[in-house]
Amino acid sequence: MSLDNPQTTFLVVINDEQQYAIWPAYKAVPAGWQEVGVRGDRATCLEHIGKVWTDMRPRSLREAMGA
């Protein structure tokens, strides 16, 4: 399958810095990233990320600025 194929299923993944991405479901999730439980077509996954990732600063920067 191709990443441009509309039939490709994606996963929403997150890293330790609480940064989100989409990842093709047919590939193993890379080290440092984990699934958040949302899967679907590209648009569905990006819509979810748009709703939940409201502060795009990495977790470490948010914590440093809050200290």
SULCORFEN-V381313 format. One record per pair of residues at least 12 apart in sequence whose ideal C-beta (glycine too) atoms are under 10 Angstrom apart, sorted by the first residue. I is the first residue (numbers start at 1). J is the second residue. If there is no record, write none. Layout:
((I	J) (I	J))
//
This chain:
((1	24) (1	25) (1	26) (1	27) (2	24) (3	22) (3	24) (3	27) (3	42) (4	42) (5	24) (5	41) (5	42) (6	41) (6	42) (6	43) (7	41) (8	22) (8	24) (8	25) (8	26) (8	41) (8	42) (9	24) (9	25) (9	26) (9	39) (9	40) (9	41) (9	42) (9	44) (9	45) (10	22) (10	23) (10	24) (10	25) (10	26) (10	38) (10	39) (10	40) (10	41) (10	42) (10	43) (10	44) (10	45) (10	46) (11	23) (11	24) (11	25) (11	26) (11	27) (11	29) (11	33) (11	34) (11	35) (11	36) (11	37) (11	38) (11	39) (11	40) (11	45) (12	35) (12	36) (12	37) (12	38) (12	39) (12	40) (12	44) (12	45) (12	46) (12	47) (12	48) (12	49) (12	52) (12	53) (13	29) (13	30) (13	32) (13	33) (13	34) (13	35) (13	36) (13	38) (13	45) (13	49) (14	32) (14	33) (14	34) (14	35) (14	36) (14	49) (14	52) (14	53) (15	30) (15	31) (15	32) (15	33) (15	34) (15	58) (15	59) (16	32) (16	33) (16	34) (16	58) (16	59) (16	60) (17	32) (17	57) (17	58) (17	59) (17	60) (17	61) (17	62) (18	52) (18	53) (18	55) (18	56) (18	57) (18	58) (18	59) (18	60) (18	62) (19	33) (19	49) (19	53) (19	56) (19	57) (19	58) (19	59) (20	33) (20	36) (20	38) (20	45) (20	46) (20	48) (20	49) (20	50) (20	52) (20	53) (20	56) (21	33) (21	45) (21	49) (21	53) (22	38) (22	39) (22	40) (22	41) (22	42) (22	44) (22	45) (22	46) (22	48) (22	49) (23	35) (23	39) (23	45) (24	42) (25	39) (25	40) (25	45) (36	48) (36	49) (36	52) (38	52))
//
